[in-house]
Amino acid sequence: MVYDYSKLKGRIKEKCGTQEDFAKKMKIGRTSLSQRLNNRIEFSQDEMFAACDVLNIEKTDIPQYFFCLKV
């Protein structure tokens, strides 16, 4: 499956400014984040929860950010 992370990318820009700053706050490499956002590697559950904490996303909103299918 291919996921559409455009809403997540918008939230990253809104809260962190850049994907690089977001990656630092998540304690993952910039390349690792890019691979996830480009559907090469899946986000782990721990990473999703960490991203919610960094981006102030409610846990109940996880599907909107991480499981929106590309059409």
All heavy atoms as a GROMACS GRO file, in nm:
protein
  583
    1MET      N    1   0.083  -0.119   0.000
    1MET     CA    2   0.000   0.000   0.000
    1MET      C    3   0.087   0.125   0.000
    1MET      O    4   0.193   0.126   0.061
    1MET     CB    5  -0.088   0.002   0.124
    1MET     CG    6  -0.209  -0.086   0.114
    1MET     SD    7  -0.320  -0.053   0.249
    1MET     CE    8  -0.317  -0.212   0.326
    2VAL      N    9   0.036   0.226  -0.064
    2VAL     CA   10   0.108   0.353  -0.070
    2VAL      C   11   0.024   0.456   0.005
    2VAL      O   12  -0.094   0.474  -0.025
    2VAL     CB   13   0.130   0.397  -0.217
    2VAL    CG1   14   0.199   0.531  -0.222
    2VAL    CG2   15   0.211   0.292  -0.291
    3TYR      N   16   0.087   0.520   0.101
    3TYR     CA   17   0.017   0.618   0.184
    3TYR      C   18   0.047   0.760   0.140
    3TYR      O   19   0.156   0.791   0.092
    3TYR     CB   20   0.055   0.600   0.332
    3TYR     CG   21   0.010   0.467   0.387
    3TYR    CD1   22   0.101   0.365   0.410
    3TYR    CD2   23  -0.124   0.444   0.414
    3TYR    CE1   24   0.059   0.242   0.459
    3TYR    CE2   25  -0.167   0.321   0.464
    3TYR     CZ   26  -0.075   0.222   0.487
    3TYR     OH   27  -0.118   0.101   0.535
    4ASP      N   28  -0.051   0.847   0.158
    4ASP     CA   29  -0.039   0.988   0.127
    4ASP      C   30  -0.006   1.062   0.256
    4ASP      O   31  -0.090   1.073   0.346
    4ASP     CB   32  -0.172   1.039   0.068
    4ASP     CG   33  -0.169   1.187   0.035
    4ASP    OD1   34  -0.065   1.253   0.057
    4ASP    OD2   35  -0.272   1.237  -0.013
    5TYR      N   36   0.116   1.111   0.266
    5TYR     CA   37   0.162   1.179   0.387
    5TYR      C   38   0.156   1.332   0.375
    5TYR      O   39   0.221   1.402   0.451
    5TYR     CB   40   0.305   1.135   0.422
    5TYR     CG   41   0.314   0.991   0.467
    5TYR    CD1   42   0.386   0.898   0.394
    5TYR    CD2   43   0.250   0.948   0.583
    5TYR    CE1   44   0.395   0.765   0.435
    5TYR    CE2   45   0.258   0.815   0.625
    5TYR     CZ   46   0.330   0.725   0.550
    5TYR     OH   47   0.339   0.595   0.592
    6SER      N   48   0.077   1.383   0.280
    6SER     CA   49   0.074   1.529   0.261
    6SER      C   50   0.023   1.603   0.384
    6SER      O   51   0.075   1.709   0.419
    6SER     CB   52  -0.008   1.566   0.136
    6SER     OG   53  -0.138   1.515   0.145
    7LYS      N   54  -0.075   1.547   0.455
    7LYS     CA   55  -0.125   1.612   0.576
    7LYS      C   56  -0.016   1.611   0.684
    7LYS      O   57   0.004   1.711   0.754
    7LYS     CB   58  -0.252   1.544   0.625
    7LYS     CG   59  -0.316   1.616   0.742
    7LYS     CD   60  -0.455   1.563   0.773
    7LYS     CE   61  -0.514   1.644   0.886
    7LYS     NZ   62  -0.655   1.615   0.905
    8LEU      N   63   0.056   1.501   0.695
    8LEU     CA   64   0.165   1.491   0.791
    8LEU      C   65   0.275   1.590   0.756
    8LEU      O   66   0.327   1.661   0.844
    8LEU     CB   67   0.221   1.349   0.795
    8LEU     CG   68   0.338   1.325   0.889
    8LEU    CD1   69   0.301   1.354   1.034
    8LEU    CD2   70   0.388   1.181   0.874
    9LYS      N   71   0.309   1.600   0.629
    9LYS     CA   72   0.413   1.694   0.586
    9LYS      C   73   0.374   1.838   0.617
    9LYS      O   74   0.457   1.918   0.659
    9LYS     CB   75   0.441   1.678   0.437
    9LYS     CG   76   0.512   1.549   0.401
    9LYS     CD   77   0.528   1.537   0.250
    9LYS     CE   78   0.592   1.407   0.210
    9LYS     NZ   79   0.605   1.394   0.064
   10GLY      N   80   0.246   1.869   0.598
   10GLY     CA   81   0.198   2.004   0.630
   10GLY      C   82   0.210   2.033   0.779
   10GLY      O   83   0.249   2.143   0.818
   11ARG      N   84   0.177   1.935   0.861
   11ARG     CA   85   0.187   1.952   1.006
   11ARG      C   86   0.333   1.967   1.049
   11ARG      O   87   0.365   2.046   1.138
   11ARG     CB   88   0.123   1.832   1.075
   11ARG     CG   89   0.110   1.843   1.224
   11ARG     CD   90   0.010   1.950   1.264
   11ARG     NE   91  -0.011   1.945   1.406
   11ARG     CZ   92  -0.126   1.970   1.464
   11ARG    NH1   93  -0.231   2.006   1.392
   11ARG    NH2   94  -0.138   1.963   1.594
   12ILE      N   95   0.423   1.893   0.985
   12ILE     CA   96   0.566   1.905   1.013
   12ILE      C   97   0.612   2.046   0.984
   12ILE      O   98   0.681   2.109   1.065
   12ILE     CB   99   0.647   1.802   0.931
   12ILE    CG1  100   0.621   1.660   0.983
   12ILE    CG2  101   0.796   1.834   0.936
   12ILE    CD1  102   0.674   1.549   0.894
   13LYS      N  103   0.572   2.100   0.868
   13LYS     CA  104   0.611   2.235   0.830
   13LYS      C  105   0.554   2.338   0.928
   13LYS      O  106   0.622   2.432   0.968
   13LYS     CB  107   0.565   2.265   0.688
   13LYS     CG  108   0.614   2.396   0.634
   13LYS     CD  109   0.588   2.407   0.485
   13LYS     CE  110   0.646   2.534   0.432
   13LYS     NZ  111   0.774   2.513   0.366
   14GLU      N  112   0.429   2.317   0.968
   14GLU     CA  113   0.362   2.408   1.060
   14GLU      C  114   0.428   2.410   1.198
   14GLU      O  115   0.450   2.517   1.257
   14GLU     CB  116   0.215   2.364   1.074
   14GLU     CG  117   0.133   2.443   1.173
   14GLU     CD  118  -0.005   2.381   1.193
   14GLU    OE1  119  -0.059   2.319   1.098
   14GLU    OE2  120  -0.058   2.393   1.304
   15LYS      N  121   0.462   2.292   1.251
   15LYS     CA  122   0.512   2.283   1.388
   15LYS      C  123   0.665   2.288   1.400
   15LYS      O  124   0.716   2.331   1.502
   15LYS     CB  125   0.462   2.153   1.454
   15LYS     CG  126   0.312   2.149   1.474
   15LYS     CD  127   0.269   2.249   1.577
   15LYS     CE  128   0.121   2.241   1.604
   15LYS     NZ  129   0.078   2.331   1.711
   16CYS      N  130   0.737   2.239   1.298
   16CYS     CA  131   0.883   2.229   1.308
   16CYS      C  132   0.957   2.315   1.206
   16CYS      O  133   1.079   2.332   1.218
   16CYS     CB  134   0.927   2.084   1.293
   16CYS     SG  135   0.863   1.977   1.424
   17GLY      N  136   0.890   2.362   1.106
   17GLY     CA  137   0.955   2.442   1.003
   17GLY      C  138   1.012   2.358   0.890
   17GLY      O  139   0.976   2.376   0.776
   18THR      N  140   1.100   2.264   0.924
   18THR     CA  141   1.161   2.180   0.822
   18THR      C  142   1.155   2.032   0.862
   18THR      O  143   1.144   2.001   0.981
   18THR     CB  144   1.310   2.216   0.799
   18THR    OG1  145   1.383   2.185   0.918
   18THR    CG2  146   1.327   2.362   0.762
   19GLN      N  147   1.165   1.947   0.762
   19GLN     CA  148   1.169   1.804   0.791
   19GLN      C  149   1.296   1.769   0.867
   19GLN      O  150   1.296   1.678   0.950
   19GLN     CB  151   1.159   1.724   0.661
   19GLN     CG  152   1.022   1.732   0.598
   19GLN     CD  153   1.010   1.653   0.470
   19GLN    OE1  154   1.099   1.575   0.435
   19GLN    NE2  155   0.901   1.673   0.399
   20GLU      N  156   1.403   1.842   0.842
   20GLU     CA  157   1.528   1.817   0.913
   20GLU      C  158   1.512   1.843   1.063
   20GLU      O  159   1.557   1.764   1.145
   20GLU     CB  160   1.640   1.903   0.855
   20GLU     CG  161   1.775   1.872   0.915
   20GLU     CD  162   1.890   1.944   0.845
   20GLU    OE1  163   1.866   2.016   0.747
   20GLU    OE2  164   2.003   1.924   0.890
   21ASP      N  165   1.448   1.954   1.098
   21ASP     CA  166   1.425   1.984   1.240
   21ASP      C  167   1.332   1.880   1.304
   21ASP      O  168   1.352   1.839   1.418
   21ASP     CB  169   1.365   2.124   1.257
   21ASP     CG  170   1.467   2.234   1.232
   21ASP    OD1  171   1.589   2.204   1.233
   21ASP    OD2  172   1.426   2.350   1.212
   22PHE      N  173   1.233   1.836   1.228
   22PHE     CA  174   1.143   1.732   1.278
   22PHE      C  175   1.221   1.602   1.302
   22PHE      O  176   1.204   1.538   1.406
   22PHE     CB  177   1.029   1.709   1.179
   22PHE     CG  178   0.938   1.596   1.215
   22PHE    CD1  179   0.859   1.602   1.329
   22PHE    CD2  180   0.929   1.483   1.135
   22PHE    CE1  181   0.774   1.496   1.363
   22PHE    CE2  182   0.845   1.378   1.167
   22PHE     CZ  183   0.767   1.385   1.282
   23ALA      N  184   1.306   1.564   1.208
   23ALA     CA  185   1.386   1.442   1.222
   23ALA      C  186   1.473   1.449   1.348
   23ALA      O  187   1.485   1.350   1.421
   23ALA     CB  188   1.472   1.420   1.098
   24LYS      N  189   1.532   1.565   1.373
   24LYS     CA  190   1.615   1.582   1.494
   24LYS      C  191   1.532   1.561   1.619
   24LYS      O  192   1.575   1.493   1.713
   24LYS     CB  193   1.680   1.720   1.496
   24LYS     CG  194   1.793   1.736   1.398
   24LYS     CD  195   1.849   1.877   1.402
   24LYS     CE  196   1.952   1.899   1.292
   24LYS     NZ  197   1.998   2.037   1.285
   25LYS      N  198   1.413   1.619   1.622
   25LYS     CA  199   1.326   1.604   1.740
   25LYS      C  200   1.280   1.459   1.757
   25LYS      O  201   1.256   1.415   1.868
   25LYS     CB  202   1.206   1.697   1.728
   25LYS     CG  203   1.244   1.843   1.743
   25LYS     CD  204   1.125   1.934   1.728
   25LYS     CE  205   1.172   2.079   1.740
   25LYS     NZ  206   1.062   2.174   1.734
   26MET      N  207   1.269   1.388   1.644
   26MET     CA  208   1.229   1.248   1.648
   26MET      C  209   1.347   1.156   1.678
   26MET      O  210   1.329   1.037   1.699
   26MET     CB  211   1.169   1.208   1.512
   26MET     CG  212   1.034   1.268   1.483
   26MET     SD  213   0.902   1.184   1.570
   26MET     CE  214   0.910   1.022   1.494
   27LYS      N  215   1.468   1.213   1.674
   27LYS     CA  216   1.592   1.136   1.696
   27LYS      C  217   1.610   1.028   1.589
   27LYS      O  218   1.650   0.915   1.619
   27LYS     CB  219   1.596   1.077   1.836
   27LYS     CG  220   1.598   1.184   1.944
   27LYS     CD  221   1.606   1.122   2.081
   27LYS     CE  222   1.627   1.225   2.187
   27LYS     NZ  223   1.513   1.297   2.232
   28ILE      N  224   1.578   1.066   1.464
   28ILE     CA  225   1.607   0.978   1.351
   28ILE      C  226   1.679   1.062   1.246
   28ILE      O  227   1.672   1.185   1.249
   28ILE     CB  228   1.480   0.914   1.289
   28ILE    CG1  229   1.384   1.020   1.234
   28ILE    CG2  230   1.411   0.823   1.388
   28ILE    CD1  231   1.267   0.962   1.158
   29GLY      N  232   1.746   0.996   1.156
   29GLY     CA  233   1.819   1.068   1.052
   29GLY      C  234   1.725   1.130   0.949
   29GLY      O  235   1.613   1.083   0.930
   30ARG      N  236   1.773   1.232   0.884
   30ARG     CA  237   1.696   1.300   0.779
   30ARG      C  238   1.661   1.202   0.667
   30ARG      O  239   1.550   1.201   0.615
   30ARG     CB  240   1.777   1.418   0.727
   30ARG     CG  241   1.705   1.507   0.630
   30ARG     CD  242   1.797   1.616   0.580
   30ARG     NE  243   1.908   1.552   0.509
   30ARG     CZ  244   2.030   1.600   0.498
   30ARG    NH1  245   2.060   1.716   0.551
   30ARG    NH2  246   2.123   1.536   0.432
   31THR      N  247   1.758   1.117   0.631
   31THR     CA  248   1.736   1.018   0.526
   31THR      C  249   1.630   0.916   0.568
   31THR      O  250   1.544   0.879   0.488
   31THR     CB  251   1.868   0.947   0.491
   31THR    OG1  252   1.964   1.045   0.452
   31THR    CG2  253   1.849   0.847   0.379
   32SER      N  254   1.635   0.873   0.692
   32SER     CA  255   1.536   0.778   0.743
   32SER      C  256   1.395   0.837   0.737
   32SER      O  257   1.300   0.769   0.698
   32SER     CB  258   1.567   0.738   0.887
   32SER     OG  259   1.686   0.664   0.893
   33LEU      N  260   1.383   0.964   0.774
   33LEU     CA  261   1.253   1.030   0.767
   33LEU      C  262   1.206   1.037   0.622
   33LEU      O  263   1.091   1.006   0.592
   33LEU     CB  264   1.260   1.170   0.828
   33LEU     CG  265   1.130   1.252   0.815
   33LEU    CD1  266   1.015   1.184   0.888
   33LEU    CD2  267   1.152   1.393   0.864
   34SER      N  268   1.296   1.074   0.532
   34SER     CA  269   1.262   1.084   0.391
   34SER      C  270   1.213   0.950   0.336
   34SER      O  271   1.115   0.944   0.262
   34SER     CB  272   1.384   1.132   0.311
   34SER     OG  273   1.353   1.136   0.174
   35GLN      N  274   1.278   0.843   0.374
   35GLN     CA  275   1.236   0.710   0.330
   35GLN      C  276   1.096   0.677   0.377
   35GLN      O  277   1.018   0.616   0.304
   35GLN     CB  278   1.335   0.604   0.378
   35GLN     CG  279   1.469   0.612   0.309
   35GLN     CD  280   1.572   0.519   0.369
   35GLN    OE1  281   1.572   0.493   0.488
   35GLN    NE2  282   1.661   0.469   0.284
   36ARG      N  283   1.064   0.718   0.497
   36ARG     CA  284   0.929   0.692   0.550
   36ARG      C  285   0.825   0.777   0.476
   36ARG      O  286   0.719   0.728   0.439
   36ARG     CB  287   0.926   0.718   0.700
   36ARG     CG  288   0.993   0.606   0.778
   36ARG     CD  289   1.035   0.649   0.917
   36ARG     NE  290   1.092   0.538   0.991
   36ARG     CZ  291   1.216   0.489   0.972
   36ARG    NH1  292   1.294   0.541   0.880
   36ARG    NH2  293   1.260   0.389   1.044
   37LEU      N  294   0.854   0.904   0.457
   37LEU     CA  295   0.760   0.994   0.392
   37LEU      C  296   0.742   0.962   0.243
   37LEU      O  297   0.644   1.003   0.182
   37LEU     CB  298   0.805   1.140   0.408
   37LEU     CG  299   0.799   1.194   0.552
   37LEU    CD1  300   0.859   1.333   0.557
   37LEU    CD2  301   0.658   1.193   0.606
   38ASN      N  302   0.838   0.887   0.186
   38ASN     CA  303   0.829   0.848   0.045
   38ASN      C  304   0.792   0.701   0.027
   38ASN      O  305   0.813   0.642  -0.078
   38ASN     CB  306   0.962   0.878  -0.026
   38ASN     CG  307   0.981   1.027  -0.042
   38ASN    OD1  308   0.898   1.094  -0.100
   38ASN    ND2  309   1.090   1.080   0.012
   39ASN      N  310   0.734   0.642   0.133
   39ASN     CA  311   0.680   0.506   0.129
   39ASN      C  312   0.784   0.398   0.099
   39ASN      O  313   0.752   0.294   0.043
   39ASN     CB  314   0.566   0.497   0.027
   39ASN     CG  315   0.440   0.562   0.077
   39ASN    OD1  316   0.372   0.508   0.164
   39ASN    ND2  317   0.410   0.680   0.025
   40ARG      N  318   0.908   0.422   0.135
   40ARG     CA  319   1.011   0.318   0.116
   40ARG      C  320   1.023   0.231   0.240
   40ARG      O  321   1.058   0.114   0.231
   40ARG     CB  322   1.144   0.384   0.081
   40ARG     CG  323   1.139   0.448  -0.056
   40ARG     CD  324   1.277   0.476  -0.111
   40ARG     NE  325   1.268   0.528  -0.246
   40ARG     CZ  326   1.268   0.657  -0.276
   40ARG    NH1  327   1.277   0.747  -0.180
   40ARG    NH2  328   1.258   0.696  -0.400
   41ILE      N  329   0.999   0.292   0.357
   41ILE     CA  330   1.001   0.223   0.487
   41ILE      C  331   0.874   0.265   0.560
   41ILE      O  332   0.832   0.380   0.550
   41ILE     CB  333   1.124   0.264   0.570
   41ILE    CG1  334   1.254   0.226   0.500
   41ILE    CG2  335   1.120   0.201   0.709
   41ILE    CD1  336   1.379   0.274   0.572
   42GLU      N  337   0.814   0.173   0.635
   42GLU     CA  338   0.695   0.207   0.711
   42GLU      C  339   0.732   0.271   0.845
   42GLU      O  340   0.836   0.240   0.903
   42GLU     CB  341   0.612   0.081   0.737
   42GLU     CG  342   0.552   0.022   0.613
   42GLU     CD  343   0.466  -0.100   0.642
   42GLU    OE1  344   0.458  -0.143   0.758
   42GLU    OE2  345   0.407  -0.152   0.545
   43PHE      N  346   0.645   0.360   0.892
   43PHE     CA  347   0.660   0.414   1.026
   43PHE      C  348   0.627   0.304   1.126
   43PHE      O  349   0.528   0.231   1.109
   43PHE     CB  350   0.561   0.529   1.049
   43PHE     CG  351   0.602   0.661   0.989
   43PHE    CD1  352   0.557   0.698   0.863
   43PHE    CD2  353   0.682   0.749   1.060
   43PHE    CE1  354   0.593   0.819   0.807
   43PHE    CE2  355   0.719   0.871   1.005
   43PHE     CZ  356   0.674   0.906   0.879
   44SER      N  357   0.708   0.292   1.231
   44SER     CA  358   0.675   0.197   1.338
   44SER      C  359   0.570   0.261   1.429
   44SER      O  360   0.548   0.383   1.424
   44SER     CB  361   0.800   0.163   1.419
   44SER     OG  362   0.839   0.275   1.498
   45GLN      N  363   0.507   0.181   1.511
   45GLN     CA  364   0.408   0.234   1.605
   45GLN      C  365   0.474   0.335   1.700
   45GLN      O  366   0.417   0.440   1.727
   45GLN     CB  367   0.343   0.122   1.684
   45GLN     CG  368   0.250   0.038   1.600
   45GLN     CD  369   0.184  -0.073   1.679
   45GLN    OE1  370   0.228  -0.108   1.789
   45GLN    NE2  371   0.079  -0.131   1.624
   46ASP      N  372   0.593   0.302   1.748
   46ASP     CA  373   0.663   0.393   1.839
   46ASP      C  374   0.692   0.527   1.771
   46ASP      O  375   0.680   0.632   1.832
   46ASP     CB  376   0.794   0.331   1.888
   46ASP     CG  377   0.772   0.218   1.987
   46ASP    OD1  378   0.663   0.212   2.047
   46ASP    OD2  379   0.864   0.137   2.005
   47GLU      N  380   0.730   0.522   1.643
   47GLU     CA  381   0.758   0.645   1.569
   47GLU      C  382   0.631   0.728   1.550
   47GLU      O  383   0.634   0.850   1.559
   47GLU     CB  384   0.819   0.613   1.432
   47GLU     CG  385   0.961   0.560   1.443
   47GLU     CD  386   1.012   0.500   1.314
   47GLU    OE1  387   0.932   0.461   1.227
   47GLU    OE2  388   1.136   0.492   1.302
   48MET      N  389   0.519   0.661   1.525
   48MET     CA  390   0.392   0.734   1.511
   48MET      C  391   0.357   0.806   1.640
   48MET      O  392   0.317   0.922   1.639
   48MET     CB  393   0.280   0.638   1.471
   48MET     CG  394   0.287   0.590   1.331
   48MET     SD  395   0.147   0.484   1.296
   48MET     CE  396   0.224   0.360   1.194
   49PHE      N  397   0.370   0.736   1.753
   49PHE     CA  398   0.339   0.798   1.881
   49PHE      C  399   0.435   0.912   1.912
   49PHE      O  400   0.394   1.016   1.964
   49PHE     CB  401   0.340   0.694   1.994
   49PHE     CG  402   0.222   0.601   1.991
   49PHE    CD1  403   0.240   0.464   1.992
   49PHE    CD2  404   0.092   0.650   1.987
   49PHE    CE1  405   0.131   0.377   1.989
   49PHE    CE2  406  -0.018   0.564   1.985
   49PHE     CZ  407   0.002   0.428   1.985
   50ALA      N  408   0.563   0.895   1.881
   50ALA     CA  409   0.661   1.001   1.903
   50ALA      C  410   0.628   1.122   1.816
   50ALA      O  411   0.637   1.237   1.861
   50ALA     CB  412   0.802   0.950   1.874
   51ALA      N  413   0.591   1.098   1.691
   51ALA     CA  414   0.555   1.207   1.600
   51ALA      C  415   0.434   1.283   1.654
   51ALA      O  416   0.428   1.406   1.647
   51ALA     CB  417   0.527   1.153   1.461
   52CYS      N  418   0.338   1.210   1.709
   52CYS     CA  419   0.220   1.275   1.768
   52CYS      C  420   0.260   1.368   1.883
   52CYS      O  421   0.208   1.478   1.895
   52CYS     CB  422   0.120   1.171   1.818
   52CYS     SG  423   0.033   1.086   1.686
   53ASP      N  424   0.354   1.323   1.964
   53ASP     CA  425   0.402   1.407   2.074
   53ASP      C  426   0.472   1.531   2.023
   53ASP      O  427   0.447   1.642   2.070
   53ASP     CB  428   0.496   1.327   2.166
   53ASP     CG  429   0.424   1.219   2.244
   53ASP    OD1  430   0.300   1.228   2.260
   53ASP    OD2  431   0.492   1.125   2.290
   54VAL      N  432   0.558   1.516   1.924
   54VAL     CA  433   0.634   1.629   1.869
   54VAL      C  434   0.542   1.728   1.798
   54VAL      O  435   0.559   1.850   1.810
   54VAL     CB  436   0.744   1.579   1.771
   54VAL    CG1  437   0.807   1.694   1.696
   54VAL    CG2  438   0.850   1.500   1.847
   55LEU      N  439   0.442   1.675   1.728
   55LEU     CA  440   0.357   1.760   1.644
   55LEU      C  441   0.224   1.798   1.709
   55LEU      O  442   0.139   1.860   1.645
   55LEU     CB  443   0.329   1.688   1.510
   55LEU     CG  444   0.453   1.656   1.426
   55LEU    CD1  445   0.414   1.570   1.306
   55LEU    CD2  446   0.523   1.784   1.383
   56ASN      N  447   0.206   1.758   1.835
   56ASN     CA  448   0.081   1.786   1.906
   56ASN      C  449  -0.041   1.733   1.831
   56ASN      O  450  -0.140   1.803   1.810
   56ASN     CB  451   0.064   1.936   1.933
   56ASN     CG  452   0.173   1.990   2.021
   56ASN    OD1  453   0.214   1.926   2.116
   56ASN    ND2  454   0.224   2.107   1.987
   57ILE      N  455  -0.033   1.607   1.791
   57ILE     CA  456  -0.143   1.538   1.723
   57ILE      C  457  -0.209   1.445   1.824
   57ILE      O  458  -0.139   1.371   1.894
   57ILE     CB  459  -0.091   1.457   1.602
   57ILE    CG1  460  -0.032   1.549   1.497
   57ILE    CG2  461  -0.202   1.370   1.544
   57ILE    CD1  462   0.040   1.475   1.383
   58GLU      N  463  -0.341   1.449   1.831
   58GLU     CA  464  -0.413   1.357   1.918
   58GLU      C  465  -0.394   1.214   1.867
   58GLU      O  466  -0.395   1.191   1.746
   58GLU     CB  467  -0.562   1.390   1.920
   58GLU     CG  468  -0.595   1.525   1.983
   58GLU     CD  469  -0.566   1.527   2.133
   58GLU    OE1  470  -0.585   1.423   2.200
   58GLU    OE2  471  -0.525   1.634   2.182
   59LYS      N  472  -0.380   1.119   1.956
   59LYS     CA  473  -0.361   0.979   1.916
   59LYS      C  474  -0.480   0.928   1.834
   59LYS      O  475  -0.463   0.847   1.744
   59LYS     CB  476  -0.342   0.888   2.040
   59LYS     CG  477  -0.230   0.929   2.134
   59LYS     CD  478  -0.093   0.923   2.072
   59LYS     CE  479   0.018   0.942   2.170
   59LYS     NZ  480   0.057   1.077   2.199
   60THR      N  481  -0.598   0.982   1.859
   60THR     CA  482  -0.716   0.940   1.783
   60THR      C  483  -0.711   0.989   1.638
   60THR      O  484  -0.786   0.941   1.554
   60THR     CB  485  -0.845   0.991   1.850
   60THR    OG1  486  -0.836   1.134   1.866
   60THR    CG2  487  -0.866   0.926   1.985
   61ASP      N  488  -0.623   1.085   1.608
   61ASP     CA  489  -0.609   1.138   1.472
   61ASP      C  490  -0.500   1.068   1.391
   61ASP      O  491  -0.474   1.105   1.277
   61ASP     CB  492  -0.580   1.289   1.477
   61ASP     CG  493  -0.699   1.368   1.528
   61ASP    OD1  494  -0.814   1.321   1.511
   61ASP    OD2  495  -0.678   1.478   1.583
   62ILE      N  496  -0.436   0.967   1.448
   62ILE     CA  497  -0.329   0.895   1.379
   62ILE      C  498  -0.372   0.847   1.240
   62ILE      O  499  -0.297   0.866   1.144
   62ILE     CB  500  -0.274   0.779   1.465
   62ILE    CG1  501  -0.186   0.836   1.578
   62ILE    CG2  502  -0.195   0.678   1.381
   62ILE    CD1  503  -0.135   0.733   1.676
   63PRO      N  504  -0.490   0.790   1.223
   63PRO     CA  505  -0.527   0.743   1.088
   63PRO      C  506  -0.526   0.854   0.983
   63PRO      O  507  -0.487   0.829   0.868
   63PRO     CB  508  -0.670   0.688   1.108
   63PRO     CG  509  -0.675   0.649   1.251
   63PRO     CD  510  -0.589   0.752   1.322
   64GLN      N  511  -0.563   0.976   1.020
   64GLN     CA  512  -0.565   1.087   0.924
   64GLN      C  513  -0.425   1.123   0.875
   64GLN      O  514  -0.409   1.170   0.762
   64GLN     CB  515  -0.627   1.211   0.988
   64GLN     CG  516  -0.772   1.195   1.025
   64GLN     CD  517  -0.821   1.316   1.102
   64GLN    OE1  518  -0.780   1.429   1.075
   64GLN    NE2  519  -0.907   1.294   1.200
   65TYR      N  520  -0.326   1.104   0.959
   65TYR     CA  521  -0.189   1.143   0.927
   65TYR      C  522  -0.104   1.029   0.872
   65TYR      O  523  -0.012   1.051   0.792
   65TYR     CB  524  -0.120   1.202   1.050
   65TYR     CG  525  -0.174   1.338   1.088
   65TYR    CD1  526  -0.278   1.352   1.178
   65TYR    CD2  527  -0.120   1.453   1.032
   65TYR    CE1  528  -0.328   1.476   1.212
   65TYR    CE2  529  -0.169   1.579   1.064
   65TYR     CZ  530  -0.273   1.589   1.155
   65TYR     OH  531  -0.323   1.714   1.187
   66PHE      N  532  -0.130   0.906   0.916
   66PHE     CA  533  -0.042   0.795   0.882
   66PHE      C  534  -0.105   0.684   0.795
   66PHE      O  535  -0.033   0.600   0.744
   66PHE     CB  536   0.014   0.730   1.010
   66PHE     CG  537   0.106   0.819   1.086
   66PHE    CD1  538   0.060   0.898   1.190
   66PHE    CD2  539   0.240   0.828   1.052
   66PHE    CE1  540   0.146   0.982   1.260
   66PHE    CE2  541   0.327   0.911   1.120
   66PHE     CZ  542   0.279   0.989   1.225
   67PHE      N  543  -0.236   0.685   0.780
   67PHE     CA  544  -0.300   0.576   0.706
   67PHE      C  545  -0.394   0.623   0.596
   67PHE      O  546  -0.488   0.555   0.560
   67PHE     CB  547  -0.374   0.483   0.802
   67PHE     CG  548  -0.281   0.414   0.898
   67PHE    CD1  549  -0.275   0.454   1.031
   67PHE    CD2  550  -0.199   0.312   0.855
   67PHE    CE1  551  -0.189   0.390   1.119
   67PHE    CE2  552  -0.111   0.248   0.942
   67PHE     CZ  553  -0.107   0.288   1.075
   68CYS      N  554  -0.366   0.741   0.542
   68CYS     CA  555  -0.446   0.793   0.431
   68CYS      C  556  -0.388   0.737   0.301
   68CYS      O  557  -0.272   0.762   0.267
   68CYS     CB  558  -0.439   0.946   0.432
   68CYS     SG  559  -0.542   1.020   0.306
   69LEU      N  560  -0.467   0.656   0.231
   69LEU     CA  561  -0.418   0.592   0.110
   69LEU      C  562  -0.410   0.690  -0.006
   69LEU      O  563  -0.498   0.775  -0.023
   69LEU     CB  564  -0.509   0.476   0.071
   69LEU     CG  565  -0.509   0.357   0.167
   69LEU    CD1  566  -0.613   0.254   0.121
   69LEU    CD2  567  -0.373   0.292   0.173
   70LYS      N  568  -0.306   0.675  -0.088
   70LYS     CA  569  -0.293   0.754  -0.210
   70LYS      C  570  -0.390   0.700  -0.312
   70LYS      O  571  -0.405   0.579  -0.327
   70LYS     CB  572  -0.151   0.746  -0.265
   70LYS     CG  573  -0.069   0.865  -0.234
   70LYS     CD  574   0.060   0.865  -0.311
   70LYS     CE  575   0.138   0.987  -0.267
   70LYS     NZ  576   0.271   0.991  -0.318
   71VAL      N  577  -0.456   0.789  -0.383
   71VAL     CA  578  -0.550   0.744  -0.485
   71VAL      C  579  -0.494   0.767  -0.624
   71VAL      O  580  -0.413   0.847  -0.649
   71VAL     CB  581  -0.684   0.817  -0.477
   71VAL    CG1  582  -0.797   0.719  -0.467
   71VAL    CG2  583  -0.692   0.916  -0.367
   0.00000   0.00000   0.00000
